[in-house]
């Protein structure tokens, strides 16, 4: 989903829906981006996420745009780099968390957490 969204909506970094059906769209704002470019990116991201929800039978009660620091492709690249370079056996999982705009690293050995 996010790979398709990124192609359609530049800056799209993810989305989340809470239990009440409120949709939050994460959008990375590029440095030096004009106000109209930001608004176009936000509109495209919102439109894409709403269509995605509708295709799954859902509907957003409200939509909030949240600026984030990293794009989804950046987070995925870091995740891949961690997986490729990980020689530390205690690292058991790598995940991109769209809502927090972070890459999470799972550590299996509780003594190392």
C-alpha positions in Angstrom: 0.0 0.0 0.0 2.6 2.5 1.0 4.8 1.9 -2.0 1.8 2.7 -4.2 0.9 5.7 -2.2 4.4 7.1 -2.3 4.3 7.0 -6.1 0.9 8.7 -6.2 1.4 11.2 -3.3 4.9 12.6 -2.9 5.9 12.8 0.7 3.4 10.3 1.9 4.9 8.6 5.0 2.1 6.5 6.3 -1.3 6.5 8.0 -3.1 5.3 11.0 -6.7 4.9 12.0 -7.8 5.0 15.6 -10.6 3.0 17.2 -13.1 5.8 16.6 -12.3 5.8 12.8 -10.2 9.0 12.8 -7.6 8.9 10.1 -4.1 10.5 10.5 -2.0 10.9 7.4 1.8 11.3 7.9 3.4 13.5 5.3 7.1 14.4 5.1 7.6 18.0 4.2 10.7 18.7 2.1 12.9 21.6 3.0 12.3 24.7 0.9 8.9 23.3 -0.2 6.4 26.0 -1.1 3.0 26.3 0.7 1.1 25.3 -2.5 3.4 22.2 -3.0 2.8 21.2 0.6 -1.0 21.6 0.2 -0.9 19.5 -3.0 1.1 16.7 -1.3 -1.3 16.7 1.7 -4.4 16.6 -0.6 -2.9 13.8 -2.7 -2.0 11.8 0.4 -5.4 12.3 2.0 -7.2 11.4 -1.2 -5.1 8.2 -1.6 -5.6 7.1 2.1 -9.4 7.7 1.9 -9.7 5.6 -1.3 -7.6 2.9 0.3 -9.9 2.8 3.4 -13.0 2.8 1.2 -11.6 -0.2 -0.8 -11.4 -2.1 2.5 -14.9 -1.1 3.5 -13.9 1.6 6.0 -14.5 5.3 6.1 -12.7 8.0 8.0 -14.7 10.2 10.5 -12.1 12.8 10.4 -8.7 13.4 8.7 -5.6 15.0 10.3 -2.4 15.7 8.5 0.7 15.2 10.7 4.1 16.4 9.4 6.9 13.9 10.0 10.6 13.9 9.6 11.2 10.9 7.5 9.4 9.5 4.4 8.3 5.9 4.2 11.0 5.0 1.6 13.7 6.4 4.0 12.4 4.3 6.9 12.3 1.2 4.7 15.9 1.9 3.5 17.1 2.1 7.1 15.2 -1.0 8.0 16.8 -2.9 5.1 20.2 -1.6 6.0 19.8 -2.8 9.6 18.6 -6.3 8.4 21.5 -6.5 5.9 24.2 -5.4 8.4 22.9 -7.1 11.5 25.4 -9.6 12.8 24.2 -9.2 16.4 22.1 -12.3 17.1 20.1 -10.6 19.8 18.4 -8.4 17.2 15.4 -10.4 16.3 13.0 -8.0 14.5 13.1 -4.8 12.5 9.9 -2.9 11.8 8.8 0.4 10.4 6.2 2.1 12.6 4.3 4.6 10.5 2.6 6.2 13.4 5.8 7.1 15.3 7.8 7.6 12.1 10.6 5.3 13.4 12.3 2.0 12.8 11.9 -0.4 15.7 14.5 -3.0 16.5 13.5 -6.0 18.5 16.0 -7.4 21.0 15.3 -11.0 22.0 17.7 -11.1 25.0 16.0 -9.2 27.9 19.4 -8.5 29.5 20.3 -6.4 26.5 17.1 -4.2 26.4 
